[in-house]
Amino acid sequence: MPYRKLFSALMLLACLGVTSASLADSGNLTVVGAGGVLQDAERKAFFEPFAKSSGVSVTEDSYSGQMAKVRAMVASGSVSWDVMQVEQNTLLSGCAEGLFEELDWTRIGHQEDFIPEAYNECGVGAFVWSMVPSYDKSKLAEGPTNWADFWDIQKWPGKRGFRQTAKMTLEIALLADGVPATEVYDVLSTKGGQDRAFAKLDQIKPDIIWWTSGAESLERLASGDVVATATFNGRVSAANATGKNFALIWDGQVYGIDYWAIVKGSANRENAEKFIAFASSDAAQSVFPQYMAYGVTNKKAISSVKPELAKDLPTTEENLKTAVGLNTEFWADNGEALEARFATWRAQ
């Protein structure tokens, strides 16, 4: 192209507001979440605003926490997922296994702007969630108020819902058996403590229905398949916002953090980093609890959440009094053995 025509073309782009920086913002990104109402909330708070502000075309996918597909992608070098929402233990194991990229935090934000648990070399804390007991108040005038009550099959006959993992289920069993929240991992770190947790589960094993997704936990509660269930607090709040009347019980909540991570070999790494920086900003995070009652990790966002929303978040001071924080180091060290024992125990 002759210089004069090239110059004219560049001037036209400038007049239209199309700069080299905005051109670089275009492209594609595939973000993978956990589906259901949680991903609906992420779409409103993060995915759609990011796409609008950046010009990046965002495609969504979802998964149930299994990493087999990610391993296959990374091993084959054919990676179709870019950013994933992952739980703490998945982040730690995936980072060690080489399934996630190490982040350049200078592109994300300042570490001191986040709660300490939000920082990881392979991930940024997206939100804080908790596992809580719940029941349908439209069917029970008075239901369980803690995990010990949850085990009382005689007072509240019927099935109980649990997530099909050892993680959190064993902690819950110890809480139900009277172990103080502050001592749960001290007990669970011993062989006797692990035996105690499984023995407690034995008491109600015939009455347990296992679920594998948060949506399923409340679907079973709504249908009456279970009388009470362990479930995610944010899904309870979301269901109640649509007219359900599920109990939200904070006594004995077990809370953890989900993270944003970039799949190793992502072809859209630059856009992935831009998305994580956007979703980690105080502006974006402060909006998220409007759509899902999960705590946030950006300190400025925490302070700006409306009080009427903050009271139903896991990170509210009152709700933390009897809480157990998920110990990711414990599960990194013991998860494989305990999950194997758990699978064997369920099959017996």
C-alpha positions as CSV (number, residue, x, y, z in Angstrom):
1,M,0.0,0.0,0.0
2,P,1.4,3.5,-0.9
3,Y,2.5,5.5,2.1
4,R,-0.2,8.2,1.5
5,K,-3.0,5.5,1.4
6,L,-1.6,3.8,4.5
7,F,-1.5,7.1,6.4
8,S,-5.1,7.8,5.3
9,A,-6.3,4.4,6.5
10,L,-4.6,4.8,9.9
11,M,-6.2,8.3,10.3
12,L,-9.6,6.8,9.5
13,L,-9.1,4.2,12.2
14,A,-8.1,6.8,14.7
15,C,-11.2,8.9,13.9
16,L,-13.3,5.9,14.5
17,G,-11.7,5.3,17.8
18,V,-10.0,2.1,16.8
19,T,-6.5,2.1,18.3
20,S,-3.9,-0.6,18.2
21,A,-4.6,-1.3,21.8
22,S,-8.3,-1.9,21.2
23,L,-7.5,-4.1,18.2
24,A,-5.3,-6.2,20.5
25,D,-8.2,-6.6,22.9
26,S,-10.2,-8.5,20.3
27,G,-10.1,-12.2,20.0
28,N,-11.5,-15.3,21.7
29,L,-11.7,-16.7,25.2
30,T,-13.3,-19.9,26.5
31,V,-14.2,-19.7,30.2
32,V,-15.3,-22.9,32.1
33,G,-17.4,-22.8,35.2
34,A,-19.5,-25.2,37.3
35,G,-22.8,-24.6,35.5
36,G,-26.2,-23.8,37.0
37,V,-27.1,-20.7,38.9
38,L,-23.4,-20.1,39.8
39,Q,-22.4,-19.8,36.2
40,D,-25.5,-17.6,35.6
41,A,-24.2,-15.2,38.2
42,E,-20.7,-15.3,36.8
43,R,-22.1,-14.5,33.4
44,K,-23.8,-11.4,34.7
45,A,-21.0,-10.2,36.9
46,F,-17.9,-11.2,34.9
47,F,-18.4,-12.8,31.4
48,E,-20.7,-10.3,29.8
49,P,-19.2,-7.1,31.2
50,F,-15.7,-8.3,30.2
51,A,-16.8,-9.1,26.7
52,K,-18.5,-5.8,26.3
53,S,-15.5,-3.7,27.7
54,S,-12.7,-5.7,25.9
55,G,-14.2,-6.7,22.6
56,V,-13.2,-10.3,23.3
57,S,-15.7,-13.0,22.2
58,V,-16.4,-15.1,25.3
59,T,-17.5,-18.7,24.9
60,E,-18.7,-20.7,28.0
61,D,-18.4,-24.3,28.9
62,S,-19.0,-26.1,32.2
63,Y,-17.7,-29.2,34.1
64,S,-18.4,-31.0,37.3
65,G,-14.9,-30.8,38.8
66,Q,-13.3,-33.8,37.0
67,M,-9.9,-33.1,35.5
68,A,-9.6,-36.0,33.0
69,K,-10.5,-33.8,30.1
70,V,-7.9,-31.1,31.1
71,R,-5.2,-33.7,31.4
72,A,-6.0,-35.1,27.9
73,M,-6.0,-31.5,26.5
74,V,-2.6,-30.7,28.0
75,A,-1.1,-34.0,27.1
76,S,-2.2,-33.8,23.5
77,G,-1.3,-30.1,23.1
78,S,-4.9,-29.5,21.9
79,V,-6.2,-27.1,24.5
80,S,-9.7,-25.7,23.8
81,W,-10.3,-24.3,27.3
82,D,-8.6,-21.1,28.5
83,V,-9.8,-20.0,32.0
84,M,-11.3,-22.4,34.5
85,Q,-13.0,-22.0,37.8
86,V,-11.4,-24.5,40.1
87,E,-11.6,-25.4,43.8
88,Q,-8.6,-25.1,46.1
89,N,-7.3,-28.7,46.0
90,T,-7.8,-28.9,42.2
91,L,-5.7,-25.7,41.9
92,L,-2.9,-27.0,44.1
93,S,-2.7,-30.5,42.5
94,G,-3.2,-29.1,39.0
95,C,-0.4,-26.5,39.5
96,A,1.9,-29.2,40.8
97,E,1.0,-31.5,37.9
98,G,1.6,-28.8,35.3
99,L,-2.0,-28.5,34.1
100,F,-2.2,-24.7,34.8
101,E,0.0,-21.8,33.8
102,E,2.0,-19.9,36.4
103,L,0.4,-16.4,36.5
104,D,2.2,-13.1,36.1
105,W,0.6,-11.3,39.0
106,T,1.8,-7.9,37.6
107,R,-0.8,-8.4,35.0
108,I,-3.5,-9.3,37.5
109,G,-3.3,-6.8,40.4
110,H,-1.5,-6.2,43.7
111,Q,-1.3,-9.2,46.0
112,E,-1.9,-6.9,49.1
113,D,-5.3,-6.0,47.7
114,F,-6.6,-9.5,48.3
115,I,-7.2,-11.7,51.3
116,P,-4.1,-13.9,51.8
117,E,-5.8,-17.1,50.8
118,A,-6.6,-15.6,47.3
119,Y,-3.0,-15.6,46.2
120,N,-1.5,-18.6,44.4
121,E,1.2,-18.9,41.7
122,C,-1.3,-20.6,39.4
123,G,-4.6,-18.9,40.4
124,V,-6.5,-16.0,41.8
125,G,-9.2,-16.4,44.4
126,A,-12.6,-15.8,42.7
127,F,-15.0,-16.1,45.6
128,V,-15.6,-17.7,49.0
129,W,-18.3,-20.3,49.4
130,S,-19.4,-22.7,52.0
131,M,-21.0,-26.1,52.6
132,V,-24.0,-25.8,54.9
133,P,-26.9,-27.9,56.1
134,S,-30.3,-27.0,54.6
135,Y,-33.9,-28.3,54.6
136,D,-37.1,-27.3,53.0
137,K,-39.0,-25.0,55.4
138,S,-42.2,-25.4,53.4
139,K,-42.2,-29.1,54.4
140,L,-40.7,-29.0,57.9
141,A,-42.0,-26.5,60.4
142,E,-38.8,-27.1,62.5
143,G,-35.7,-28.7,61.0
144,P,-32.1,-29.4,62.0
145,T,-30.1,-26.5,63.2
146,N,-26.6,-28.0,63.0
147,W,-24.8,-31.1,61.8
148,A,-25.5,-33.1,64.9
149,D,-29.3,-32.6,64.3
150,F,-28.7,-33.5,60.7
151,W,-27.8,-37.0,61.8
152,D,-31.0,-37.4,63.8
153,I,-33.0,-39.8,61.6
154,Q,-35.6,-40.6,64.3
155,K,-36.6,-37.0,64.8
156,W,-36.5,-36.1,61.1
157,P,-37.0,-39.4,59.1
158,G,-35.9,-39.5,55.5
159,K,-32.8,-39.4,53.3
160,R,-29.9,-37.1,53.6
161,G,-27.9,-35.5,50.7
162,F,-24.2,-35.3,50.7
163,R,-21.6,-34.4,48.0
164,Q,-19.9,-37.5,46.7
165,T,-16.5,-36.6,48.0
166,A,-14.5,-37.3,51.1
167,K,-13.4,-33.7,51.2
168,M,-15.9,-31.7,53.5
169,T,-17.9,-34.9,54.1
170,L,-15.4,-36.1,56.7
171,E,-15.1,-32.7,58.3
172,I,-18.9,-32.6,58.6
173,A,-19.0,-36.0,60.2
174,L,-16.6,-34.9,62.9
175,L,-18.6,-31.8,63.5
176,A,-21.7,-33.9,63.9
177,D,-19.8,-36.1,66.3
178,G,-19.0,-33.2,68.6
179,V,-15.5,-32.2,67.5
180,P,-15.1,-28.4,67.9
181,A,-14.5,-26.5,64.7
182,T,-11.1,-25.4,65.8
183,E,-10.0,-29.0,66.3
184,V,-11.4,-30.7,63.2
185,Y,-8.2,-31.0,61.3
186,D,-6.1,-31.9,64.3
187,V,-8.5,-34.9,64.7
188,L,-8.8,-35.7,61.0
189,S,-5.0,-35.8,60.7
190,T,-4.9,-38.9,62.8
191,K,-5.8,-42.5,61.9
192,G,-8.2,-42.6,64.8
193,G,-9.8,-39.4,63.7
194,Q,-10.4,-40.7,60.2
195,D,-11.8,-43.9,61.6
196,R,-14.1,-41.8,63.8
197,A,-15.4,-39.8,60.8
198,F,-16.2,-43.0,58.8
199,A,-17.8,-44.5,61.8
200,K,-20.1,-41.5,62.1
201,L,-21.0,-41.7,58.5
202,D,-21.8,-45.4,59.1
203,Q,-24.7,-44.4,61.3
204,I,-26.6,-42.9,58.5
205,K,-25.1,-44.6,55.4
206,P,-28.3,-46.4,54.4
207,D,-30.1,-43.0,54.3
208,I,-27.5,-41.1,52.3
209,I,-28.2,-40.0,48.7
210,W,-25.0,-38.7,47.0
211,W,-25.0,-35.8,44.7
212,T,-22.3,-34.6,42.3
213,S,-23.4,-31.1,41.4
214,G,-24.7,-28.2,43.4
215,A,-27.8,-28.0,41.3
216,E,-28.6,-31.6,42.0
217,S,-28.4,-31.1,45.7
218,L,-31.3,-28.7,45.7
219,E,-33.2,-30.4,43.0
220,R,-33.3,-33.5,45.3
221,L,-34.3,-31.3,48.2
222,A,-37.1,-29.6,46.3
223,S,-38.4,-32.9,44.9
224,G,-38.5,-34.5,48.4
225,D,-35.9,-37.1,47.6
226,V,-34.0,-35.9,50.7
227,V,-35.3,-34.3,53.8
228,A,-32.1,-32.4,54.4
229,T,-28.9,-31.9,52.5
230,A,-25.4,-30.6,52.6
231,T,-25.2,-27.9,49.9
232,F,-23.6,-24.7,48.8
233,N,-24.8,-21.6,50.6
234,G,-25.0,-19.5,47.4
235,R,-27.3,-22.0,45.7
236,V,-29.6,-21.8,48.7
237,S,-29.8,-18.0,48.5
238,A,-30.3,-18.2,44.8
239,A,-33.1,-20.7,45.1
240,N,-34.8,-18.7,47.8
241,A,-34.7,-15.6,45.5
242,T,-36.9,-17.6,43.1
243,G,-39.5,-18.4,45.7
244,K,-38.1,-21.4,47.5
245,N,-38.0,-21.5,51.3
246,F,-34.8,-23.4,52.1
247,A,-33.1,-23.0,55.4
248,L,-29.7,-21.4,55.4
249,I,-27.9,-22.7,58.4
250,W,-24.5,-21.2,59.3
251,D,-23.6,-23.3,62.3
252,G,-20.7,-25.5,61.2
253,Q,-20.3,-24.1,57.8
254,V,-17.2,-25.5,56.0
255,Y,-15.9,-22.8,53.7
256,G,-13.4,-22.8,50.8
257,I,-12.3,-20.6,47.9
258,D,-12.7,-21.2,44.2
259,Y,-10.0,-19.7,41.9
260,W,-9.6,-18.6,38.3
261,A,-6.8,-20.6,36.6
262,I,-5.4,-20.7,33.0
263,V,-5.1,-24.1,31.4
264,K,-1.5,-24.9,30.4
265,G,-1.0,-24.2,26.7
266,S,-4.0,-21.9,26.3
267,A,-3.9,-20.3,22.9
268,N,-5.6,-17.2,24.3
269,R,-3.4,-16.6,27.3
270,E,-3.2,-12.8,27.0
271,N,-7.0,-12.6,26.9
272,A,-7.2,-15.1,29.8
273,E,-5.0,-12.8,31.9
274,K,-7.1,-9.8,31.0
275,F,-10.2,-11.6,32.0
276,I,-8.8,-12.7,35.4
277,A,-7.6,-9.1,36.0
278,F,-11.1,-7.9,35.2
279,A,-12.9,-10.5,37.4
280,S,-10.5,-9.8,40.3
281,S,-11.1,-6.1,40.3
282,D,-13.0,-4.5,43.2
283,A,-15.5,-3.1,40.7
284,A,-16.4,-6.5,39.3
285,Q,-16.2,-8.4,42.6
286,S,-18.4,-5.9,44.5
287,V,-21.2,-6.7,42.0
288,F,-21.0,-10.5,42.2
289,P,-22.9,-10.9,45.5
290,Q,-25.9,-9.2,43.9
291,Y,-26.2,-12.3,41.8
292,M,-24.8,-15.0,44.1
293,A,-24.4,-15.0,47.9
294,Y,-20.7,-15.9,47.9
295,G,-18.0,-13.9,49.6
296,V,-15.4,-12.0,47.6
297,T,-11.6,-11.9,47.8
298,N,-10.7,-8.3,46.9
299,K,-10.5,-6.3,50.1
300,K,-12.0,-3.2,48.6
301,A,-14.9,-5.2,47.2
302,I,-15.5,-6.8,50.6
303,S,-15.9,-3.4,52.2
304,S,-18.3,-2.1,49.5
305,V,-20.8,-5.0,49.5
306,K,-24.2,-3.8,50.6
307,P,-25.0,-4.7,54.3
308,E,-28.2,-6.4,53.4
309,L,-26.2,-8.7,51.1
310,A,-23.2,-9.1,53.4
311,K,-25.3,-10.7,56.2
312,D,-25.9,-13.8,54.0
313,L,-22.2,-14.3,53.0
314,P,-19.8,-16.9,54.4
315,T,-17.3,-14.2,55.3
316,T,-19.6,-12.2,57.6
317,E,-18.2,-12.1,61.1
318,E,-21.3,-13.7,62.7
319,N,-21.4,-16.5,60.2
320,L,-17.7,-17.4,60.8
321,K,-18.1,-18.1,64.6
322,T,-18.4,-21.9,64.2
323,A,-16.9,-22.2,60.7
324,V,-14.3,-24.5,59.5
325,G,-11.9,-23.2,56.8
326,L,-11.1,-25.9,54.3
327,N,-7.5,-27.0,54.8
328,T,-6.1,-27.3,51.3
329,E,-2.6,-28.4,52.6
330,F,-4.3,-31.3,54.5
331,W,-6.2,-32.4,51.4
332,A,-3.1,-32.0,49.2
333,D,-1.2,-34.4,51.5
334,N,-4.1,-36.8,52.3
335,G,-6.7,-36.4,49.6
336,E,-5.7,-39.3,47.3
337,A,-5.7,-41.8,50.1
338,L,-8.8,-40.6,51.8
339,E,-10.8,-40.3,48.5
340,A,-9.8,-43.9,47.7
341,R,-10.9,-45.1,51.1
342,F,-14.1,-43.1,50.7
343,A,-14.9,-44.7,47.3
344,T,-14.3,-48.2,48.8
345,W,-16.4,-47.4,51.8
346,R,-19.3,-46.2,49.6
347,A,-19.2,-49.3,47.5
348,Q,-19.4,-51.7,50.4
